[in-house]
Amino acid sequence: MRTTFCLLLIAILFFSNCNPKGSQEISDPVSKSLDFQSWEKTQKPVGTPAYLGLGTYAKVLCTAVFESGRTAEEAFQNSGKLILDQSYHDAVNFQIDYEAKQTILTMGDSLKRTATYHGDQGCIIDSSKGLQFEPVQVVSALPDAETIDWPMGDVTEDHSDQYDQKILQQAKEAAFDSRALTAAFLVVHKGNIILEHYDQGVNKNTQLESWSMGKSLTGTLIGRLMHMGKLSLDQKAPVEEWQKEGDPRREITIKNLMQMSSGLRFPAHRDPEVKVAIAQLEHMYVYTEAINIFDFVVNRPLEFVPGTAGRYRNCDPLTLGYIFRKSVEADGQNYWTWPQEELFDKIGIRRQLMETDPYGNFILSGFDYGTARNWARLGMLYLQDGMWQGERLLPEGFVDFVSTPAESWEAPVYGGMFWVNGNQVFSLPKEAYYMAGGGGQRTIIVPSMDLVVVRMGHSQGGSFVGGSLNSALRYVVGAIEQR
């Protein structure tokens, strides 16, 4: 009897851990209606952890060299390894073909992955099928940034005499803990840059790895479409693949996708029940293989009833990316230039690299690059409630939505394509919310302090960022309070 009770208790604890608070699993009849067993056999990521992780490594190294202007040796050491298991790191070798703008990474005699730079669509993992689209040039309509005042340009005034310089110096030193590999640290208070510092080889024009901060950018693009009347939060997601009668995915809304609670089955590294090598997760497959990412993500079955389980999974922001592309192209507009024309040019951003798969789909869940000042401008857009110099760019109420904890999440940590400080992971008010990316990329917005803080760095230092950044934030707050 006691043994039976213990087994029952273990089972209860296991399933409680697997399912978020309030989540509802999909019943067997629904699984069968989506041919779940067939999907499991045919749509899983293909390839060994070494092969898959090496693909991401080649892509990240490619962008670091040909877009960010970093040295190959430094970038090879400090970026790109985060999906490749540590046991393989010492076995990897690289070559750079500067004429072809290609990186070649090898492991042993038989394993090789390559990536090639394609201008304004960045680096793309090479496929035997080649590119399935024609790369497009993206040009800003804005004048030279060096001729215009911040934030529409890069001409700034010195406001140092308004703050305790000793405290700001301490903030800079904390942010640039050598172990954290910080590349850029930027503080904007009341619209003015009060602290800005870069690591050696990096400057205000350097496009830096931004990773999942791109999810917040995806949400911003959706917000632009909402303001234009093309989409709404409560509408059912316009995904053609979900529209067959009896398909439960028809119930997924834009709001569910924004809050990462679609319920789509898409195993990720944060799922407590997943025991698969990180490179073989669906969540990572979009970064490791030269696939059509939109086709891959919208053909997932449901695991949870939409709106009941908050899970950090790439399927939701990428499905939003699919919807964004379909909406823009339905209006006869250019998908690759639309973000520059309808968002970036309006807030002073002259270049923001958004990389694609071989089919031209933005991999905006992680393969995106921006400068520290770019991300600061995006943070300021939210700090100003979606307004920019008198023009509304995001709909009323949108900023409140993205910065409010989603009920579908067990803890108050996620809003709408933004993380929220509900559990005070940062030494800041609970109202703070932020964009976050692998390796410690952060754009933090604190409305009550009229404050935006951007921290960017190289992924190998990611495990040291938490302490370094929190210490820097405490100094920044101190400098503002003593002003």
C-alpha positions as CSV (number, residue, x, y, z in Angstrom):
1,M,0.0,0.0,0.0
2,R,2.8,2.4,0.9
3,T,4.7,1.5,-2.3
4,T,1.5,2.2,-4.4
5,F,1.1,5.6,-2.7
6,C,4.7,6.6,-3.4
7,L,4.4,5.6,-7.0
8,L,1.2,7.6,-7.3
9,L,2.9,10.7,-5.7
10,I,5.8,10.5,-8.0
11,A,3.5,10.3,-11.0
12,I,1.5,13.4,-9.8
13,L,4.7,15.4,-9.3
14,F,6.1,14.4,-12.7
15,F,3.0,15.4,-14.6
16,S,2.6,18.6,-12.5
17,N,6.1,19.6,-13.6
18,C,5.4,18.8,-17.3
19,N,2.3,20.8,-17.6
20,P,2.2,24.6,-16.8
21,K,-0.4,25.8,-14.4
22,G,-3.9,25.8,-15.9
23,S,-2.7,24.0,-19.1
24,Q,-5.0,21.5,-20.8
25,E,-3.5,18.7,-22.8
26,I,-5.0,17.8,-26.2
27,S,-7.1,14.6,-26.1
28,D,-6.4,11.5,-28.1
29,P,-9.1,12.1,-30.7
30,V,-7.6,15.5,-31.5
31,S,-4.1,14.0,-31.8
32,K,-5.5,11.4,-34.2
33,S,-7.3,13.9,-36.3
34,L,-4.0,15.6,-37.0
35,D,-2.3,12.2,-37.8
36,F,0.0,12.8,-34.8
37,Q,1.8,9.5,-35.1
38,S,2.6,10.0,-38.8
39,W,3.9,13.5,-38.0
40,E,6.2,12.1,-35.3
41,K,7.8,9.8,-37.9
42,T,8.2,12.3,-40.8
43,Q,8.6,15.8,-39.4
44,K,11.3,15.4,-36.7
45,P,14.6,17.2,-37.0
46,V,17.1,15.2,-39.0
47,G,20.8,15.0,-38.3
48,T,23.2,14.3,-35.5
49,P,23.8,16.9,-32.8
50,A,27.3,17.5,-34.2
51,Y,26.0,18.1,-37.7
52,L,23.2,20.4,-36.7
53,G,25.2,22.4,-34.2
54,L,28.0,22.9,-36.7
55,G,25.5,24.5,-39.1
56,T,24.7,27.2,-36.6
57,Y,28.3,27.7,-35.8
58,A,29.1,28.3,-39.5
59,K,26.3,30.8,-39.9
60,V,27.1,32.8,-36.8
61,L,30.8,32.9,-37.7
62,C,29.9,34.1,-41.2
63,T,27.8,37.0,-40.0
64,A,30.4,38.0,-37.4
65,V,33.1,38.3,-40.1
66,F,31.2,39.6,-43.1
67,E,28.6,41.8,-41.4
68,S,30.0,42.7,-37.9
69,G,33.6,43.1,-39.1
70,R,35.0,41.0,-36.3
71,T,38.2,39.0,-36.7
72,A,37.6,35.3,-37.6
73,E,39.7,34.1,-34.7
74,E,37.9,36.2,-32.1
75,A,34.4,35.3,-33.4
76,F,35.3,31.6,-33.7
77,Q,36.3,31.6,-30.1
78,N,33.5,33.7,-28.6
79,S,30.4,33.2,-30.7
80,G,28.4,30.4,-32.4
81,K,29.1,27.5,-30.1
82,L,25.9,27.7,-28.0
83,I,24.0,25.0,-29.9
84,L,27.0,22.8,-30.4
85,D,27.6,20.5,-27.5
86,Q,30.7,21.4,-25.6
87,S,32.2,17.9,-26.1
88,Y,32.7,18.8,-29.8
89,H,34.2,22.3,-29.4
90,D,37.8,21.3,-29.6
91,A,37.3,19.2,-32.7
92,V,36.0,22.0,-34.9
93,N,38.2,23.7,-37.5
94,F,37.3,26.7,-39.7
95,Q,38.3,28.4,-43.0
96,I,37.2,31.7,-44.4
97,D,36.8,32.2,-48.1
98,Y,36.8,36.0,-48.3
99,E,36.2,36.0,-52.1
100,A,33.1,33.9,-51.9
101,K,32.2,35.4,-48.5
102,Q,31.8,31.9,-47.1
103,T,32.7,30.2,-43.9
104,I,33.6,26.5,-43.9
105,L,33.6,24.6,-40.6
106,T,34.7,21.0,-40.4
107,M,34.9,18.3,-37.8
108,G,37.0,15.3,-38.5
109,D,37.3,14.0,-42.1
110,S,33.7,13.8,-43.1
111,L,31.6,16.5,-41.4
112,K,31.4,19.9,-43.1
113,R,28.9,22.8,-42.9
114,T,29.1,26.1,-44.7
115,A,27.4,29.4,-44.8
116,T,27.5,32.3,-47.3
117,Y,26.9,36.0,-47.0
118,H,24.1,37.4,-49.2
119,G,24.3,41.2,-48.5
120,D,21.2,42.6,-46.9
121,Q,19.8,39.2,-46.1
122,G,22.9,38.3,-44.3
123,C,24.5,34.9,-44.0
124,I,22.5,31.8,-44.9
125,I,23.3,28.2,-44.2
126,D,24.2,26.6,-47.5
127,S,21.9,24.0,-49.0
128,S,22.4,21.5,-51.8
129,K,19.3,23.0,-53.4
130,G,20.7,26.5,-53.3
131,L,18.8,29.7,-52.7
132,Q,15.1,29.6,-53.5
133,F,14.7,33.4,-53.7
134,E,16.6,36.4,-55.2
135,P,18.3,38.5,-52.5
136,V,17.1,42.1,-52.3
137,Q,18.9,45.3,-51.5
138,V,17.5,47.2,-48.5
139,V,18.3,50.9,-48.5
140,S,17.3,53.5,-45.9
141,A,15.7,56.7,-47.1
142,L,17.2,58.6,-44.2
143,P,20.1,61.1,-44.6
144,D,23.5,60.6,-43.1
145,A,23.1,59.9,-39.3
146,E,26.2,62.1,-38.6
147,T,24.2,65.2,-39.7
148,I,21.1,64.7,-37.5
149,D,20.6,64.9,-33.8
150,W,19.8,61.9,-31.7
151,P,17.6,59.9,-31.8
152,M,16.8,60.3,-35.5
153,G,20.5,60.7,-36.1
154,D,23.7,60.1,-34.2
155,V,24.7,63.6,-33.1
156,T,24.5,63.7,-29.3
157,E,25.0,66.3,-26.6
158,D,27.1,65.8,-23.5
159,H,24.9,65.5,-20.5
160,S,27.6,64.1,-18.2
161,D,27.6,67.1,-15.8
162,Q,24.0,66.1,-14.7
163,Y,25.1,62.7,-13.3
164,D,27.7,61.5,-10.8
165,Q,30.4,60.4,-13.2
166,K,32.1,58.2,-10.6
167,I,28.9,56.1,-10.2
168,L,28.5,55.9,-14.0
169,Q,32.1,54.7,-14.3
170,Q,31.3,52.0,-11.7
171,A,28.3,51.0,-13.8
172,K,30.5,50.7,-16.9
173,E,33.1,48.6,-15.1
174,A,30.5,46.3,-13.7
175,A,28.9,45.8,-17.2
176,F,32.3,45.0,-18.7
177,D,33.3,42.2,-16.4
178,S,35.8,40.5,-18.7
179,R,34.2,37.1,-18.2
180,A,30.8,38.3,-19.6
181,L,32.3,39.3,-23.0
182,T,30.2,42.5,-23.1
183,A,30.5,44.3,-26.4
184,A,28.2,47.3,-25.9
185,F,26.5,49.0,-22.9
186,L,24.2,52.0,-23.5
187,V,22.0,53.9,-21.1
188,V,19.3,56.3,-22.3
189,H,17.6,58.5,-19.6
190,K,14.9,61.0,-20.5
191,G,15.7,60.5,-24.1
192,N,19.4,61.3,-23.7
193,I,22.4,59.0,-23.9
194,I,24.1,59.3,-20.5
195,L,26.4,56.3,-20.8
196,E,27.8,54.5,-23.8
197,H,30.8,52.2,-24.1
198,Y,32.0,49.6,-26.5
199,D,34.6,46.8,-26.3
200,Q,37.7,46.9,-28.5
201,G,36.8,46.5,-32.2
202,V,33.1,47.5,-31.6
203,N,31.5,50.9,-32.1
204,K,28.1,52.5,-32.4
205,N,27.7,51.2,-36.0
206,T,28.6,47.6,-35.3
207,Q,25.8,45.1,-36.0
208,L,25.9,42.7,-33.1
209,E,24.4,39.3,-32.5
210,S,21.0,40.0,-31.0
211,W,19.4,36.5,-30.9
212,S,15.9,36.4,-29.4
213,M,15.6,40.1,-29.0
214,G,14.3,39.6,-32.5
215,K,11.2,38.1,-31.1
216,S,10.3,41.5,-29.7
217,L,11.0,43.0,-33.1
218,T,8.6,40.4,-34.6
219,G,6.0,41.6,-32.1
220,T,6.7,45.2,-33.1
221,L,6.2,44.4,-36.8
222,I,2.9,42.8,-35.9
223,G,2.0,45.9,-33.9
224,R,2.7,48.0,-36.9
225,L,0.3,45.9,-39.0
226,M,-2.3,46.1,-36.2
227,H,-2.1,49.9,-36.2
228,M,-2.6,49.9,-40.0
229,G,-5.8,47.8,-39.5
230,K,-4.4,44.6,-41.0
231,L,-4.5,42.5,-37.9
232,S,-6.0,42.4,-34.4
233,L,-5.0,40.7,-31.2
234,D,-8.2,38.7,-30.8
235,Q,-8.6,37.5,-34.4
236,K,-8.0,33.8,-35.3
237,A,-4.5,33.4,-36.7
238,P,-4.7,33.6,-40.5
239,V,-2.7,30.5,-41.2
240,E,-3.9,28.6,-44.3
241,E,-2.6,25.3,-43.0
242,W,-4.9,25.4,-40.0
243,Q,-8.2,26.1,-41.7
244,K,-9.5,22.6,-42.4
245,E,-12.7,21.8,-40.7
246,G,-12.1,20.0,-37.4
247,D,-8.6,21.3,-37.0
248,P,-8.3,22.7,-33.4
249,R,-5.4,25.0,-34.5
250,R,-8.1,27.2,-36.0
251,E,-8.8,28.5,-32.5
252,I,-5.3,29.9,-32.1
253,T,-5.4,33.7,-32.0
254,I,-2.8,36.4,-32.6
255,K,-2.8,37.1,-28.9
256,N,-2.0,33.4,-28.2
257,L,1.0,33.6,-30.5
258,M,2.2,36.9,-29.0
259,Q,2.0,35.4,-25.5
260,M,3.7,32.2,-26.6
261,S,0.7,30.1,-25.6
262,S,-0.5,28.7,-28.9
263,G,-0.1,25.2,-27.6
264,L,1.7,23.9,-30.6
265,R,4.0,21.0,-30.0
266,F,7.5,22.3,-30.5
267,P,10.0,20.8,-28.0
268,A,12.4,23.4,-26.6
269,H,15.3,23.6,-24.1
270,R,13.1,25.2,-21.4
271,D,10.6,22.4,-21.4
272,P,11.2,20.4,-18.2
273,E,10.1,17.1,-19.7
274,V,12.4,17.2,-22.8
275,K,15.4,15.0,-22.7
276,V,16.7,15.5,-26.3
277,A,20.1,16.9,-27.3
278,I,19.7,20.6,-27.6
279,A,20.7,20.7,-31.3
280,Q,18.0,18.1,-32.1
281,L,15.1,20.1,-30.7
282,E,12.5,21.6,-33.0
283,H,13.1,24.9,-31.2
284,M,16.7,24.9,-32.4
285,Y,16.2,23.2,-35.8
286,V,15.3,26.5,-37.4
287,Y,18.8,27.7,-36.6
288,T,20.7,24.5,-37.5
289,E,19.5,23.3,-40.9
290,A,18.7,25.0,-44.3
291,I,15.0,24.3,-44.2
292,N,11.9,26.4,-45.0
293,I,11.3,27.5,-41.5
294,F,7.7,28.7,-42.0
295,D,6.6,25.5,-43.6
296,F,8.2,23.6,-40.7
297,V,6.6,25.7,-37.9
298,V,3.0,26.0,-39.1
299,N,2.8,22.2,-39.6
300,R,3.1,21.3,-35.9
301,P,0.2,19.6,-34.1
302,L,-1.3,20.9,-30.9
303,E,0.0,19.7,-27.5
304,F,-2.1,22.1,-25.3
305,V,-5.4,23.9,-25.8
306,P,-4.6,27.4,-27.1
307,G,-4.2,30.0,-24.4
308,T,-3.7,27.5,-21.5
309,A,0.1,26.9,-21.5
310,G,2.8,29.5,-21.7
311,R,5.9,27.9,-23.3
312,Y,9.0,29.5,-24.6
313,R,9.0,28.0,-28.1
314,N,10.2,29.4,-31.5
315,C,7.1,28.2,-33.2
316,D,5.0,31.1,-32.0
317,P,7.2,34.1,-33.1
318,L,8.0,32.3,-36.3
319,T,4.3,31.8,-37.0
320,L,3.8,35.5,-36.4
321,G,6.6,36.0,-39.0
322,Y,4.7,33.8,-41.4
323,I,1.6,35.9,-40.9
324,F,3.6,39.1,-41.3
325,R,5.0,37.9,-44.7
326,K,1.6,36.8,-46.0
327,S,0.0,40.1,-44.9
328,V,2.6,42.3,-46.5
329,E,2.8,40.3,-49.7
330,A,-1.0,40.2,-50.0
331,D,-0.9,44.0,-50.2
332,G,1.6,43.8,-53.1
333,Q,4.5,45.1,-51.0
334,N,8.1,44.0,-50.8
335,Y,8.5,41.7,-47.8
336,W,12.3,42.3,-47.4
337,T,12.1,46.1,-47.5
338,W,8.9,46.7,-45.6
339,P,10.4,46.8,-42.1
340,Q,12.9,49.4,-43.2
341,E,10.3,51.5,-44.9
342,E,7.5,51.2,-42.4
343,L,9.4,51.0,-39.1
344,F,13.1,51.6,-39.1
345,D,13.2,54.7,-41.2
346,K,10.6,56.2,-38.9
347,I,12.7,55.9,-35.8
348,G,16.2,56.6,-37.0
349,I,17.4,53.1,-37.7
350,R,19.4,53.0,-41.0
351,R,20.4,49.3,-40.9
352,Q,19.0,46.3,-39.0
353,L,20.1,43.0,-40.4
354,M,17.3,40.4,-40.5
355,E,18.7,37.1,-41.9
356,T,16.6,34.5,-43.8
357,D,16.5,30.8,-44.6
358,P,17.2,29.7,-48.2
359,Y,13.5,30.5,-49.0
360,G,13.8,34.1,-48.0
361,N,11.9,33.8,-44.7
362,F,13.1,36.1,-41.9
363,I,14.5,33.9,-39.0
364,L,13.6,36.7,-36.7
365,S,13.4,34.5,-33.6
366,G,17.2,34.7,-33.4
367,F,19.1,35.4,-36.6
368,D,19.0,39.2,-36.3
369,Y,21.7,41.8,-35.9
370,G,21.5,45.4,-34.7
371,T,23.6,48.1,-33.1
372,A,23.2,49.1,-29.5
373,R,21.7,52.4,-30.6
374,N,19.2,50.6,-32.8
375,W,17.9,48.6,-29.9
376,A,17.8,51.8,-27.7
377,R,15.6,53.5,-30.3
378,L,13.2,50.5,-30.3
379,G,13.2,50.7,-26.5
380,M,12.4,54.4,-26.7
381,L,9.5,53.6,-29.0
382,Y,7.9,51.5,-26.3
383,L,8.9,53.9,-23.5
384,Q,6.9,56.5,-25.5
385,D,3.8,54.3,-25.8
386,G,4.3,53.5,-29.4
387,M,4.6,57.2,-30.4
388,W,7.6,58.7,-32.3
389,Q,7.9,62.5,-32.7
390,G,4.2,63.0,-32.8
391,E,3.3,60.0,-35.0
392,R,1.6,56.9,-33.6
393,L,3.4,53.8,-34.9
394,L,1.8,51.2,-32.6
395,P,-1.8,51.0,-31.6
396,E,-3.1,52.4,-28.4
397,G,-2.9,49.8,-25.6
398,F,-0.3,47.7,-27.4
399,V,2.5,48.7,-25.1
400,D,0.4,47.8,-22.0
401,F,-0.4,44.5,-23.6
402,V,3.2,43.4,-24.3
403,S,4.4,44.5,-20.9
404,T,1.7,42.8,-18.8
405,P,2.3,39.3,-17.5
406,A,0.4,36.7,-19.6
407,E,-2.1,34.6,-17.6
408,S,-1.1,31.5,-19.5
409,W,2.3,31.5,-17.9
410,E,2.7,30.0,-14.4
411,A,5.1,32.7,-13.3
412,P,4.8,36.5,-14.1
413,V,7.8,36.5,-16.4
414,Y,6.4,36.8,-19.9
415,G,4.1,39.3,-21.6
416,G,3.6,39.6,-25.4
417,M,6.9,38.9,-27.2
418,F,8.6,40.7,-24.3
419,W,9.8,39.4,-20.9
420,V,8.6,41.1,-17.8
421,N,10.3,41.7,-14.5
422,G,7.4,40.3,-12.4
423,N,9.8,38.1,-10.4
424,Q,12.4,40.9,-10.3
425,V,15.2,39.0,-12.0
426,F,16.6,42.5,-12.4
427,S,17.3,45.0,-9.6
428,L,14.6,47.2,-11.0
429,P,10.9,47.9,-10.4
430,K,8.5,45.1,-11.3
431,E,7.0,47.2,-14.1
432,A,10.3,46.9,-16.1
433,Y,10.1,44.7,-19.2
434,Y,12.7,43.7,-21.7
435,M,13.8,42.1,-24.9
436,A,16.1,39.2,-24.3
437,G,18.4,37.1,-26.4
438,G,20.9,34.3,-26.0
439,G,24.3,35.2,-24.6
440,G,22.9,38.0,-22.5
441,Q,21.5,40.4,-25.1
442,R,19.1,42.8,-23.3
443,T,17.1,45.9,-24.0
444,I,15.4,46.9,-20.7
445,I,12.6,49.5,-20.5
446,V,11.7,51.1,-17.1
447,P,8.7,53.5,-17.6
448,S,8.7,55.1,-14.2
449,M,12.3,56.0,-14.5
450,D,12.1,57.1,-18.2
451,L,15.0,54.7,-18.7
452,V,16.2,52.3,-21.5
453,V,19.3,50.2,-21.0
454,V,20.9,48.1,-23.7
455,R,23.5,45.4,-23.0
456,M,25.0,43.3,-25.9
457,G,27.8,40.8,-25.9
458,H,29.2,37.6,-27.3
459,S,27.5,34.3,-26.5
460,Q,30.4,32.5,-24.8
461,G,30.2,35.0,-21.9
462,G,26.4,34.5,-21.4
463,S,26.7,32.6,-18.1
464,F,28.4,35.6,-16.4
465,V,26.0,38.3,-17.7
466,G,23.4,38.0,-14.9
467,G,25.6,39.2,-12.1
468,S,27.5,41.7,-14.2
469,L,24.4,43.3,-15.6
470,N,22.5,43.5,-12.3
471,S,25.4,45.1,-10.7
472,A,25.6,47.7,-13.5
473,L,21.9,48.4,-13.2
474,R,22.2,49.1,-9.5
475,Y,24.8,51.7,-10.3
476,V,22.7,53.2,-13.1
477,V,19.8,53.6,-10.7
478,G,22.0,55.1,-8.1
479,A,23.3,57.7,-10.6
480,I,19.8,58.6,-11.6
481,E,18.5,58.9,-8.0
482,Q,21.4,61.1,-7.0
483,R,20.9,63.4,-10.0
